[in-house]
Amino acid sequence: MTKDPKLYLIHIKESVNAILRVLQTMSESVGRLPDDIKANYPKINWQDIAGFRNVLVHDYLGDYDEHIIWNVIKEKLPELREVVVEELDAKR
């Protein structure tokens, strides 16, 4: 952690931008998944994940809700990770 407040704010902004970019890429990738894979996991709301990309991309003013982003990271990504791990294990 830097003691220079300006550098700290720049670092935080870069970190937030990186997180948002990863979430955007993930959402775009979900939109390209084959339907049969999505059908195997009905508990995952694939449409919401793919739609989340639009929320991130079209938020021109940067006025995103930090609570929604945090909820996605803490609650939704672990569920999606389980699916990815299961699919990768099945392919081995």
N, C-alpha and C positions, 0 to 999 in steps of 0.2 A: 504494500500500500504506500502510495506516495504522499508526502506531506504538502505538496503543491496542489491547492484546491482545483486549479484549472486543469492540470494533468489528470487528477482524479476524475473530474467530470468527463473529460475526453475519454478516459479508459472505460468508465461506466457506459457512456453512450455507445462506444464501439462494441462492448459486450452485449448490450441490449440489441443492437443492430444485428450482431452475429446470431443471437438466439432467434430473432424474428426471421432471419434469412433461412436458418435451418428448418424452422417450423413451416415456412413457405415451401421450401423444397420438398419436405416430407408430404405436405398436403397435395402438391402437384403430383408426386409419385403415386400416392394412393389413388388418384384419379385414373392412373394408367394400369392399375392392377386388373388381372383377368377376373371376370365375373365369378368364375367357379371358386377362386380363392376367397373372394368376399362372401360368397354363399356359405362357405365352410365356417364362418365366424359371424353368425347373426347378432351376437351381443355387441359387436363393434358397429358404431354408427358411421359407416363409410361415407355416406353423403355429407354428414356434418364435417368430417375431417377434410374432405375435398373442398367443401364450401368455405372452410376456414381460410383457405388460400385467398379467397376473394376479400375477406375481412382484412387480411394483412396487406394485400397488394393495393387495395383501393382506399386505404386509410391515408389519404394524401396529407392530412395535417398532422400525422403522428399522434393522433388523439386516441390511441388504443387503450383499452381497459387493462391495467396491470393485473387485476384480480382474475380476469379471464385467462390471460397468458399464464399466470401462475397455476391456475386450476388445470389447464391443459398439460403443463409440465408435470405437475404432481399427481394428477388423477388419471389423465387419459394416456399419456405416453407409456406408463408402465403396462397398461392393458395392451397397447399396440405392440410393445416390445415382446410380450408373451406370444403374440401371434407370429411375429417375425421369427423368433427363436424356434417355435414349433414348425413353421414352414421350412426353415433352413435345416433343421434336424431331419425332417421328412425327406429332404432332397439328398441327404447323405447316404 
